[in-house]
Amino acid sequence: MPEWQWKDPSHGALLRYEPGNWGDILKGEWLCLWLEWFGRDLVYQDPFCGQAHYPVTQPTRLRVQGSPARRYATHMGSSSATLVQEHAARLGYRVQAHCSDRESPLSLRPCDLLLFDPYDFFERWPEWNDLLLEASRHHDVVVYLYNKSPRGASQFRQYQALRQRWQGRPLLLGRVAADAVLPRAWHEVWLVGPGASQPKLRTALQQATLELHRHLSDQGAWEG
Ligand SMILES: C[S@@+](CC[C@H](N)C(=O)[O-])C[C@H]1O[C@@H](n2cnc3c(N)ncnc32)[C@H](O)[C@@H]1O
């Protein structure tokens, strides 16, 4: 049985999640792929950026190194904002980054890419969803969602209500289990906005997501 353990309490005791979890891996891979597709200097906004670097535990290091997410692996321990700046620099592009945390009220500015990754969009989407619907008319938004639907019917209805609001809008969605043997939630990453209609980007995100999903689900599907 793959070894499951709760995050090391000596690391990131103030964080509500383990940095380098499967959601971070998926989100980081998507951000790198978006940058490669965009292919030029950019303006980036990250209103819930957290700290620039996170401690990486040994189980996380092994999880990331064993995963097919080669891009994310080179930025392990970096926040998304740091990853975006590192990956863009590697590609030869400049980033004008607007990063903040604990903003209230939230103010969005024109940018090429907005990362929307607060605590906890699944519970609090009614506060923010109209803002995102508006922002994504004009530019690309990557949204992270910890989708608690596996926990029961009421959570699933909550999720369906959110999805209903996005019907008819260009939306690409990647979804992987939170854990191979204890899948208490889905990690979801969305791309909404003009880029979601671009076939090359769509193919790249789809391939990376399915590869990660297969890697993760294989671990839970078979023992012996
Ligand atoms: C999931 S973490 C962000 C991780 C970061 N986006 C990354 O990928 O590296 C969520 C962040 O939202 C911030 N935050 C600030 N104000 C918030 C609010 N009003 N509601 C929810 N989260 C808030 C927290 O301080 C925290 O840094």
The ligand as an ORCA input file, in Angstrom:
! r2SCAN-3c Opt
* xyz 0 1
  C      -3.629     28.546     -1.098
  S      -2.715     29.845     -0.431
  C      -1.955     30.581     -1.815
  C      -0.866     29.791     -2.455
  C      -0.253     30.482     -3.637
  N      -1.274     30.934     -4.550
  C       0.638     29.519     -4.376
  O       0.148     28.873     -5.316
  O       1.799     29.405     -4.019
  C      -3.996     30.979     -0.095
  C      -3.538     32.357      0.291
  O      -4.671     33.197      0.346
  C      -4.420     34.170      1.313
  N      -5.587     34.983      1.638
  C      -5.493     36.280      1.908
  N      -6.665     36.829      2.118
  C      -7.561     35.899      2.012
  C      -8.972     35.886      2.132
  N      -9.649     36.976      2.429
  N      -9.574     34.727      1.922
  C      -8.884     33.639      1.604
  N      -7.554     33.575      1.478
  C      -6.895     34.696      1.689
  C      -3.760     33.402      2.435
  O      -3.012     34.264      3.252
  C      -2.866     32.433      1.637
  O      -1.584     32.951      1.456
*
